[in-house]
Amino acid sequence: MPNVQLNVVVVGGGIAGLTAALALRRQRHIVTVVEPSSWLREFGAAVTITPNSSRVLTELGIDLKRDVKAAVFRSAKEYRCTSKDQSFRFGSNGDGRELPWVDRLKAINLLGKFYMAHRVDLHEALKNKCISQDGPGEPVRIVLSSKVVSWHPEGSVKLSDGTEIFGDLIVAADGIRSEAHAIILGHKSPATPSGLDNLRFIVKTEDILNDPTTAPLMDDGPGCFAFYVDPVRKRNLLRYACRNDGMQNFGAYAPTDNADNLIGRQASLAEVSERLSTLPPMFQAIGTKASSIYLWKIGDRKPIPSYTKDKLVLVGDAAHPMWPRQGQGAAQSIEDGGTLGVLMSNLTSKAEVPARLKLYDELRVHRTSIVQLLSRTSEVQDEMMKITRFPDAPLPEEIAVIFRRFGKGSVPANYQEVTGWLWGHDCIKEAQALMASSFLKAQEEMTPLQMHL
């Protein structure tokens, strides 16, 4: 089939923007990424690449082990402290409660498709694929130090210096503080702080192993995703590997009194020490080895009814900012990009773009709205944690009502089915199926004369 080439403007060069740019490049479109910073580089710690997103990255030509140096998920454990002086036994016969993530992955034949990566490595792999001279399509053009100040859904954006950039498709990928949604909704609906923040930091695995106080932590083996909860259940520390298991990512979550904005910042070792002060000495010792420390303000927004208007489309946090409790922020951004690439294939006219974006809404709004709400409240999360022990138990009403409100089709009967819906989803195949059905429907609606023109 013919494929009309589009001029695409992607605003924002993070994971969401670069995934969309790569997917659109591979459909032979001309793509320009407009980035406000003076250097196109990700910051922060690690990110989970769950099976629903790893299959998209593989489809886009990224080898997660080679290109991203991702660690393969192998186990999940939870340790609950009863006092700050407690000592734990780690390993197969240790004190941790095994979380049944491995069993859930086996049940849907996806064991080995769940990865953990440093954000910088994933971002670098996406950027390299975008700008490489190799591969399908023309290399993506990157424009730095260019801040978008206004959006025009008819097909342009205006920069702070007055320059107007035109495109057949405008992709808003400029993150949680994006204002592009206001053009679609007719009003602003900013993301709101959650009252929680996360001190994220990285420690080299060898530094943990070389200290007798912290070395036992690694007895849980490579690829372990672990939770350590303080005695009063107000703070918790998570850990998972990245960079071929050579680094450990930590996230120290706690309620915050400073919940009036979503502006993150670099943080200090002293702040890490205070955050870990309610946990046993081993974890406090971990904090002294921290590097790349960043305070991440957690926020989200109520689901919105549409991500598109004319030639404008939202992806990633610009569309659906979410809490991290399901580990799906990056994954849903990657799904967005993969979906958009499929929908912009086999175009016969640039005039088809708005109609194709309506299909994007049909595919993405219901799914991401459910994930937003599943990620949102502690009550829903607590219910989910309970039934991970009993995957065949009936789905609690608090979760079922979310699927009834936004879902298409039947409501999952239990959490194992929720797992299949979340991790087993194939957005590429879903988009291809919708494209095929839409094409057939259009053919059926054509008159005999139109079919012969």
N, C-alpha and C positions, 0 to 999 in steps of 0.2 A: 504493500500500500504506500501511497505517497506520504511524505512527511514534510510539511512546510516548516521552515526554520524560523524560530522566534528570536528576537532580541530580549533577553531576560535580565532584569535588574534584581539582585538579591541584596537586601539591606541587612547587614550583620554577618560577621565572619566567624561565628562560633560553630559549635557542632551542628546545630539545626541548619544554619545557613550554608555551611560547606557540604552537608549531606544533600540538601536540595540542589545546590550548584552542581555537584558531581552527577547526581541522577539526571539533571537536565542537560548537562554536557554530553552524557552518554546517549541522549536522544538527538544529538547533533545540533542542539540549539547554541546560540552565541550568548554566553553568560558573563555578566560583570558583577562582582561582589563589591559593594560599597561598605567600607568599614570606618567607623569614627576614630579608632585609635591609630597611632602612628606606626604600629607594628602588629602584624597578624599572628598573634600567638596566644594560646589558651593559658590560663593560670588555674590554680587550685590543686586539688588532690586527685583521688581516683573516682572511677565511675563503674557501675555494673552494666554489663552488656548482656541482657537476658536474651533467651532464644528468639523471641519475637523481633528483636533488633539485630542480633548477630546474623540471622539469615538475610536481612536487607543489606548489611555491609558486605557479606560474601557475594551477594548478587551484584553489588557495585564494584567488585573486583578487589576487595580488601581482604588480605589474609590476616586474620586476627593474631595468630601466633607470630608470624614473620614481620608484618608491617606495624602492628600495634604492640607487640611484645606482651600480649595479654596472658594473664594466668587463668587456667581452667578451674572453674568451681568444682570442689570435690566433697565438701561437707559443710554443715551449718550447726553451730552449737550455741547454747545460752548458759551463762553462768550468773547466778543470783547471789549477791553478797548478803550475808546476814549481819556482818559487822565490818568496820573499816580495817580491822586487824586480822581479818580472815586470810588464810592461805588456801590455795586451791591445788588439787591434783589435776593435771591435764593429760590428754592422750585418750586412747581407746577405753581405758578403765578409770578415767578421771571423773571429776565432779560435774562436768557439763551435761546439760540435757540436750540430747541429739534432736535437732529440728528435722522434720521429715521432708526436707526439700529434695534430697536425692531420690527418695521414693516417688515423690510427685513428678520429678523429671523422668524417671524410668517409666512411669505409668503412661506418659505421652511420648515416649521414645525420643527424648531430647537431652538425655544425659550426655555431657561433653559439649553441649552447645551454649552453655552459660559461661560467660567470661567476666574477668575483672581487669580493668586497665587504668593506667594513669591517664588523666584527661589530656595532658600535654601530648602523650603518645598517640592517642586516638585523633586528636585535632591535627597533629603533624601528618599522620597517615592520610587523612581526608584532604588536607591542603596539598600534599604532594601529588595525590591522584588528580586533584583539580587542575593543577598548573603544569603537570607533566606533558611533555611532547608526545609521549606514548599513550596508547589507548584510544577508544572511539571518541570522535568529536574534537573540536578545537579547544586548546587550553583556556581555562577560565582566566579572565582578566581581573586583577585585584586593584582597587582604588582605595588608598589609605588616607587617613586624616580628613575624612569627608563625612560630616554629620548631617543627616537628613532632618530638616525642620518642618517639612510639610509633605503630605501624601496626596496624590491625585489619582483616584481609581481608574480614570480614563486611560492612564498609562504613563505616569511620570512621578518623579520625586524632586523636591527642591532642596538644595544644600544650603548650609549656613552662609556660604559666600555668594549666594544668589544664583549659582549654576543650576540649571534644570536638566535632569537626565531622563530620557524617554525610553520606554520599553513596551513590548507587546504583552509582557507579564511582569508584574511587580510582586516580589516576595518579601514580606516583612518578617525578618528573622532577628530582630534587634532586642530580644530578651524581655525579661519580666517588667521592665519599665517602659516598654514600647507604648506609643500612643496611637499606633495605626488602627487599633480596634475601634477607636472613636469614629473613624471615617465610616466604618461598617455599621456600627450600632447607632450612630447619630448622637452619642454622648460618651463621656469617659467612664470607664469602669476599672479603676486602677486596682492592681493587686494589693492585698492588705497583709500586714504582718500577722504571724501566727501566735506570737508570744513565746516562741522557741527560737533558739539559735544553735549553731553547731560550730565548734572549734575544730577545724579540720587540719590534720598535719600528717606528715610522712616520716617514717623511720626506716632506715636500711635494715633488712633482715639480719645481716651479719652483725650489726651493732646490738641487736637484741640477743643473738646467740652468743656473743662474746662477753656478755654480762651475766654472771651466775644468778643474779636476782631476777632477771627477765627471761633468761633462756628457756625455762620450762614452758613459757607461753607458746613456744613453737612446737611443742610435743603433739599438738593437734594436727600437725602435718601440713603439707602444702595445699593451697587452694581452699583453706578454711575461712568461712564467713562466721565470725563470732560476735556475740553480744555479751557485755559485762554490765550488770545492772547494780546500782548502788543500794545500800540497805533501805533507804526510804522511798525507793522507786521514783525519784524525781530526776535523777541524772543517769545517763547510760553512755557507755563507750562501745563503739563498734569497731571491728577490725576486719580487713580483708586484704588479700595480696594484690600486687600489680607488678608490672615490669618483670615478667618471667619469674615471679615469686621472689625477686631480689629486693623488693620494697614492700612495706606494710603500710596500708592506708588506715588512719584512725579518724573517727568522728566522735567528738564529745558533745552530746546533746544536753541542754538544760533550759529551764524556763528563763526568760529574760525580762528585766524591768524596763529595758529600752526598746519598746516595741512600736515606736512611732515612725519608723522608716524601714526600707529594705536595702539600705546601702551597706554593703560589706566592707571589710578592711583587713589589712595585714594585722596580725596579732603577735603577742610576745610569749616567751617562755614562762614568764610570771603568770600570765593569764591561763596558760595550760596547766601550770601547777595548781592554781586555785580551782580550776574546773575539775581536776582529778583528785582533789583533797578528800573527797568523801569515799573514795575507793581504796582498797588495800595497797600497801607499800609497793608491791610489784608494779602496779599501774602508775603510781606516782613516779617510779623510776623510769618507766617508759616515757613519761612526759619530758624528762630532762634531755632526751635524745631527739626531740621533735625538730623538724625543719619544715620549710614551706608552710608556715602556720597562717591560716586565714579564718577570719570570723565570718561565717555565712549566715545571713538573716533569712529565716524561712518564712515564706508567704505563699499565698495563692489567690485565686479569684473564683467567684462563682462561675459555673459554666455559662458560656454565652451561646446564643442560638445560631450564629453563623461566623465563619472565618473568611468569607469572601464577599467582594463587591466588584462588579465589572471585571477589571484585570488585576485586581489586588487580592492577595491571599496571605493569610497569617500561618506561620509555622512555629513550632517549639513554644517557648515560654511566652512569646508574643501572642499566641493563641490560647494556651491552656497551662499557665503556671500551676504547679502542684507541689504538695508536700512530698517529702522523700520516703514516706513509709512503705510504699510498694516498690521503691527503687526503679521508677518508670519515667522519670523526667527526661533523661537522655534517650531512653528507648522509644518513647512516643515521638520525640523530635525526629529520630531516625526513621520511624514509620512514616511521619509526615513527608519527609523528603523522598523516600522510596515510592510512596503513593503518588506524589506529584509528578515524578518522572514518568511513571506508567501513563498517567492521565494526559500528559503532554506528548504522547507518542502518536504517530500516524495521523497527524493533522492534515486536513486538506485545505484549510483556510485559517488565517489568523482570527477571523471572526468567530471561530469555534471556541476561543479561549474562555469567555464567560460561561458558556454551557458546560465545558469541561470542569471548570471550578465549582459549578453546582454539584457535580459528581463528587468532587473533593469534600464538600460539605456533607454530602450523603454518607460518605465513607468515614470521615474523621470526627465529626462533631459528636455523634452518639457515643463512639468508643472512648474518646478522650474525656468526655464529660463523666462517664462512669469511672474511669481511672482517677480523675481528679477527686471524686467523692469517696472512692474507696481509700484514697490516700489521706483523706482530710482529718477525720476525727479520731481521737483516742478510743472512743467507744467502739467504733467500727473496727479499729485495729485490734483492740482487746478481744473482740469476738472472733476475729480471724485467727489470732494466736491460739485461742482455745481450740478451734476446730482443726488447726493443723495437726493436732494429735489424733483426731478422728475424722479423716478426710471424707468418710461416707455419711457423717452426721448431717441432718437437714440444715440447709442454709438459714442462718438467723434472719429474722424479718428486717433488721436494720440494713442488711446487705441486699436482700431480695428486692426491697422497695427501690433501691438505686437502679437495678436492672429493669424493673417494671417501668420506671420513669423514663429512662433513656435508651433501653435496649431495643434491639430488633429481633423478634423471634422469642423463643422460650427462655424462661429464667433458669439459670443453673440450679440444679437440685442440691448440690453440696459443694464444698470448697474444692474438691478435686476437679469438678467441672469448671469452677472459677479459674483454677490454675490453667486448665486447658484453654479457656477463653483468653486468658492474659498472656501466657508464655507460648501457647501453641498457635497463636494467630499468625497468618501469613498475609501481610498487607499487600504484597506484590500480586499474589494469586487472586486475592479479593478484588483488587483494582482491575486486573485483567478480565475477570469474570463480569464485572459491572460494565466495563467498556464493551465487551462482546454483546451483552444483553441490550445495552443502549443502542448499539449499531443495528442489531436485528430489529429492535422496536422502531427505529427510524426508517429502516427499509420497509417494514410492514405498513407504515403510515404514508409512504410515498405513493403517488398516483402512478399508473402505468406510463403516462407521458413523462413524468419526472424521472422515472427509472431509466428511460431511454435517452434522456438529454445528456 
